[in-house]
Structure formats: structure tokens, C-alpha cells
Amino acid sequence: MKTLINLILLPFLFVACTQTKHPQEPTAKQVSSSAVVPQITFIELGSVSCVPCQQMQPILKSIETKYGDQIHVVFYDVWKQPEISRQYGIQLIPTQIFLDQNQKELMRHQGFFSEQEIDQFLHKQGLKPNREG
């Protein structure tokens, strides 16, 4: 009887486990049907244990708040998700990658990237702050 129950439950457990997101995976902003698609995706590839990466965290939050729906900010910890570093060819952390709406790379920067420099780049891409940071 136990074997029969295990055979019945096993496929359900497999499906449940494979559909569960990894806790470190970023989740996209909830976008309603009336929301604007972000013009830029800002990907930060780093680590929670890297000092320059830690210095970038408040900047990421500020940029996300400042530009709202115009930008989608994503952080990947390359030590916890090494496939991402291979996918983007990361050689140094932190690395910032900016993608357009078609996921085409617009710009890549390695190392600490100041908020002022990011603002200048985003302004050149046509983004306007919702508020001054």
C-alpha cells in the first residue's frame, strides 16, 4: 500500500519541486495590462560578500525608485547562480549590464558604478527620473 501511495504521489512532488523558484532568482515586477514595458533592464552581477557589490546595493534601490516602471533592476549573485556569469561572460564583479526592450546589450560596465554616472547614461537613453534622488 505504501509503495502504491508513493507511486501516485511521486509525479506530483516532482512537478511541485520543479515549479518552485530558486529563492535567489529575481522576480519581474508585477506588470498590469496598462503598465508600460520597461525601456531598460539593468542587470547587476555581483556577490553579497563583495565590498564594491555591497556598495552598489543602495544605488540599485535608488535607481529602481527614481526611474520606476521605466527600468527593471535585477541582481544576480554569481556565486549562487554561476550559470548567469557564464551566460553573460562575466570576468569581474560587480558588472553592470544594460539591455534595451529587445534584450539587446546597450552598455556594460565593470567595477563600482556611481549613481551619477548611471543617471547620465540613463538620461542619454531617454529615461527621466520620477523624482530627484
N, C-alpha and C positions, 0 to 999 in steps of 0.2 A: 504494500500500500504506500509506504514511504517513497519507494522508487517511482511509482506512478505519479505521485504528487510532485516530486522533483522534476520529472519529465514534462509535466504540464506547466509548472512554474518557471522552469529554466528559460524558455524563449521570452517570457515577459520580463524577467530580470535582466536578460541580455539587452533587450530593447530599452529598458529604463536606464541602464548604465550607459549605453552608447548615446543616449539623447541628453544626458546630463552635461552641462557645460563645465569645463575646467574652471575653477574659481579664479584663476589669473587671466582668463580670456576677457578682453574688453567687450563690453556690450554697446551696441549702437544706441544713440539717443532714440527715444521713442518719437517717431515722426508720424504725425497725424496726416490725413489726406490733404489738409490745407497747408501743411508746413512746407517750407522751402527746403530743397535739397541743398546740403552744404556745398559751398563753392570750393572749399579747400578741405582736405583731410590732412591733419598734422599728426604725424607718427613720431613718437619719441621712443627710441630703442635704447635701453639702458639697464640699470640694475638698482634695486633698492639699497644695496650695500655700497654703491659707488658714490663718492662725495660730490663730484660735479653733477651726477644724475640726481642726487638728493637736492642740490641747489636748483635744478630745473623744475622740480615739482610745483613750487608756488607759482612759477612763471606759467606752467601749463594750465593751472587752475585759473589764473588771471586772464590768460588769452581766451580760454573757453568762456569765461564770464563776459569778458569785454566784447567778444565778437558773436556770441550766442549761436543762432542757427546758421550763420554764415560759414562756420567751421566745425569740424568734427575732430576732437583731440583724442588720440589713442596712445596709451603707454603699454609697451611690452617689456617685460623683464627677460632679457636674453638668456639668463642662466636658467630660468624656469621654463622658457619656451625657445630652446636652441634652434628649432626649425625656422623660426621667424628670422633669426640672424642670418641663417643660410639663405633664406628666400630673398632677403634684401642685400646680401653681400656685405654684412657689417664687419668692419675691421677695427673699429674704435668705438667706445661708448663714453658719453652719450652721442648718439647720432640722431639728427632730426631730418625727417623726410616729409616734403610737402607734395601732395598729389592733387591734381585737378579733379573735376567732376567725373572724368572718364578714367580715373585712376592712373593717369599719366604723370610721371615724376616731373615736377616743376623745378625743384631745388633740393639739394642735400647739404647738410652742414654737420661737421664732426666737432665734438667738444662742447663746452658750455656756450650757450647762445643767449645773449641778453634779450630781455623783453623789448627794449628799444629797437634792437636790430630786427627782431621778429616783426614788430609793428611796422617798421619801414618796408620789409618785404611784403607783408600782407596788404599794406596800403598800395603798393605797386601792382598788386593783383586785383585791386578794386574793392577790397574789403574796407568797411567803415566801422569804427568802434560804436557799439551801442551806448557806451559810457566811457569816459576817460578813466584810465586805470592809474 
